[in-house]
């Protein structure tokens, strides 16, 4: 026995579900009156600035989640739990769930590695039975620091392994992602898989295995 542990690393937004979860989170907050229409519209402006290279991901997410500062801890928890249970988990692709369960049953360490924010992703990770949730942390006032994407995903994985004194068998490990920002994580394992890949990812790694997951099983 080598003593090494195989991993299964899953991105979430765009990989296990369609679209961007924080967008849907803000829609729920707007529907419940927790964020004003003006604040909601301003998020779109900051998002545009991000795509123009004028703001970083931390700043955009901080603007998007600033409304949480006005909520009580109980209200924040209620909103987060409701979003995870009623809006995220039911949208996980059946193929993604099946793939996750197969890796789990095979004894691999299950890592949910996402740029999405921890206040609602913690409930997704718990429901899936993940061994680790490595994602973007948010303070109670909505401040975001350390967006978990790109090379940061690899750093988080290695830090978690070191903290838990686990030696990974990367050659026997799997990773799933949909965008070019997932490429560093995909390239660190022996079995990378592109899921419904965006154009840039397909261009940068055209030989990498690719699967299509849909909302119908």
C-alpha positions in Angstrom: 0.0 0.0 0.0 1.3 3.4 -1.0 -0.6 5.3 1.7 -1.6 7.9 -0.8 -5.2 9.1 -1.2 -7.0 9.6 -4.5 -9.2 12.8 -4.7 -12.3 13.8 -6.6 -12.4 17.6 -7.0 -15.5 19.2 -8.3 -16.1 22.8 -9.4 -19.8 23.8 -8.7 -21.1 26.7 -10.8 -21.4 25.7 -14.4 -20.1 22.2 -13.6 -22.6 20.6 -11.2 -25.3 23.2 -11.9 -26.2 25.4 -14.9 -25.2 29.1 -14.5 -23.8 31.2 -11.7 -25.2 30.6 -8.2 -24.6 34.1 -6.8 -26.8 35.5 -9.5 -29.7 33.3 -8.4 -28.9 34.1 -4.7 -29.3 37.8 -5.4 -32.6 37.2 -7.3 -33.9 35.4 -4.2 -32.8 38.2 -1.9 -34.5 40.7 -4.2 -37.7 38.6 -4.2 -37.7 38.6 -0.4 -37.0 42.3 -0.2 -33.6 41.9 1.4 -31.8 43.8 -1.4 -33.2 46.9 -3.0 -33.7 47.2 -6.8 -31.1 49.9 -6.8 -28.5 47.7 -5.0 -29.4 44.9 -7.4 -28.9 47.1 -10.4 -25.6 48.3 -9.0 -24.3 44.8 -8.9 -24.7 44.6 -12.7 -22.6 47.7 -13.1 -19.8 46.3 -10.9 -20.0 43.0 -12.9 -19.5 45.0 -16.1 -16.5 46.7 -14.6 -15.1 43.3 -13.7 -15.4 42.0 -17.3 -13.7 45.2 -18.5 -10.8 44.5 -16.1 -11.6 47.5 -13.9 -12.5 45.5 -10.7 -11.4 42.2 -9.3 -13.6 39.3 -8.3 -13.3 40.1 -4.6 -14.6 43.6 -5.1 -17.5 42.6 -7.2 -18.6 39.9 -4.8 -18.2 42.3 -1.8 -20.5 44.8 -3.6 -23.0 42.0 -4.4 -23.2 40.8 -0.8 -23.0 44.1 1.0 -26.7 43.9 1.7 -26.1 41.0 4.2 -24.6 43.6 6.6 -28.1 44.8 7.4 -29.5 41.4 8.1 -29.6 39.7 11.5 -27.5 36.5 11.9 -30.7 34.5 12.0 -32.0 36.1 8.8 -28.7 35.5 7.0 -28.8 31.8 8.0 -32.5 31.4 7.0 -31.8 33.0 3.6 -28.7 30.9 3.0 -30.3 27.6 4.0 -33.4 28.3 1.9 -31.3 29.1 -1.1 -29.2 26.0 -0.8 -32.1 23.6 -0.1 -34.7 25.0 -2.5 -32.7 26.6 -5.3 -29.3 24.9 -5.6 -29.6 21.3 -4.6 -32.6 20.6 -6.8 -30.7 22.0 -9.7 -27.7 19.7 -9.5 -27.4 17.7 -12.7 -28.4 14.1 -12.2 -25.2 13.0 -14.0 -23.2 15.2 -11.6 -24.8 13.5 -8.6 -24.2 10.0 -10.1 -20.6 10.8 -10.8 -20.2 12.2 -7.3 -21.7 9.1 -5.7 -19.5 6.8 -7.7 -16.3 8.6 -6.6 -17.6 8.6 -3.0 -18.3 4.9 -3.1 -14.8 4.3 -4.5 -13.3 5.8 -1.4 -11.9 9.0 -2.9 -11.7 12.2 -0.9 -14.6 14.4 -2.1 -13.6 18.0 -2.5 -16.0 20.7 -3.5 -13.8 23.5 -4.9 -15.7 26.6 -5.9 -15.4 30.3 -6.3 -19.0 30.5 -4.9 -19.3 31.8 -1.4 -19.3 29.8 1.8 -22.3 31.1 3.5 -24.6 29.0 1.3 -22.1 26.5 -0.2 -21.6 25.1 3.3 -25.1 23.6 3.2 -24.5 22.2 -0.3 -21.3 20.5 0.8 -23.0 19.1 3.9 -25.9 17.7 1.8 -23.4 16.1 -0.6 -21.3 14.6 2.2 -18.1 16.4 0.9 -14.9 15.8 2.8 -13.9 19.4 2.2 -15.5 22.6 1.0 -12.8 24.9 -0.5 -14.5 28.1 -1.6 -14.7 31.9 -1.2 -15.1 33.1 2.3 -17.5 35.9 3.3 -17.5 38.0 6.5 -20.9 38.8 8.1 -20.7 42.3 6.5 -20.4 40.8 3.1 -16.7 41.5 2.6 -15.0 38.9 0.4 -11.3 38.2 0.3 -9.5 35.4 -1.5 -11.7 34.5 -4.5 -11.3 30.7 -4.9 -10.6 30.4 -8.6 -7.7 29.8 -11.0 -4.4 29.0 -9.2 -6.1 29.7 -5.9 -8.0 26.4 -6.2 -4.8 24.5 -6.4 -3.4 26.4 -3.4 -6.5 25.6 -1.4 -6.4 21.9 -2.2 -2.7 21.6 -1.3 -3.2 23.6 2.0 -6.1 21.3 2.9 -4.0 18.2 2.2 -1.2 19.6 4.3 -3.5 20.6 7.2 -5.0 17.1 7.3 -1.7 15.3 6.8 -2.9 13.6 3.6 -0.6 12.6 0.8 -2.6 12.8 -2.4 -2.2 10.3 -5.3 -2.7 13.0 -8.0 -2.2 10.5 -10.8 -5.2 8.5 -9.6 -7.3 11.6 -8.8 -10.1 13.2 -10.8 -11.2 16.8 -11.3 -14.2 18.3 -13.0 -14.6 21.9 -14.3 -16.3 24.0 -17.0 -14.1 27.1 -17.4 -10.5 28.2 -18.0 -10.3 29.3 -14.4 -10.6 25.6 -13.5 -7.7 24.6 -15.7 -5.0 24.7 -12.9 -7.1 22.3 -10.9 -7.8 20.1 -13.9 -4.1 19.9 -14.8 -3.0 18.8 -11.3 -4.8 15.4 -11.6 -4.3 12.3 -13.7 -8.0 12.3 -14.8 -9.3 15.7 -15.7 -12.7 16.1 -17.2 -14.3 19.1 -18.8 -18.0 19.4 -18.1 -20.0 21.5 -20.6 -16.8 23.4 -21.2 -16.8 27.1 -22.1 -15.0 28.0 -25.4 -11.8 29.3 -23.8 -11.3 26.1 -21.8 -11.8 23.9 -24.8 -9.3 26.1 -26.8 -6.7 25.9 -24.1 -7.0 22.1 -23.5 -8.6 20.6 -26.7 -7.3 17.1 -26.0 -8.8 16.9 -22.5 -11.8 14.5 -22.0 -15.1 16.2 -22.2 -18.6 15.3 -21.1 -22.0 16.9 -21.4 -24.2 17.0 -18.3 -27.8 18.2 -18.5 -30.8 18.8 -16.3 -32.5 15.7 -17.6 -31.1 12.3 -16.6 
